[in-house]
Amino acid sequence: DAASAADDDDDDDSTEEKGFWRNVVAPQRLLVASSAAIGGPATAAALAKSFEWKSLLTPSLLVGNVGYAVATFIGLIFYGVFR
């Protein structure tokens, strides 16, 4: 009985973990993140707004702008190295 109870507990943890990852890697989040990476904050915000994903509007702007900032410094480093 104790072994089967332990197995049931493991199944509950596994189900909770799968639910967590489904929320973290939701298709909406992947679409907005991809749009922010490729098109920048404006296109990611437009995508989030057009599908009425209000909770993803601010993260799309933040991720897009952080991407611009990081890419600017990487570009400057490459310029300095390959000049």
VENHU-V129545 format. One line per field, one symbol per residue. psi: psi as a letter, one per 40 degrees, with the letter a starting at -180 (. if undefined). burial: + if it has 24 or more other C-alpha atoms within 12 Angstrom, else -. A space follows every 10 residues. Layout:
psi: ???
burial: ???
//
This chain:
psi: dddddddddd dddddddddd ddddfidddd ddddddddea dddddddddd efgdeedddd dddddddddd dddddddddd de.
burial: ---------- ---------- -------++- +++-+++--+ ++++++++-- -----+++++ +-+++-+--- ---------- ---
//
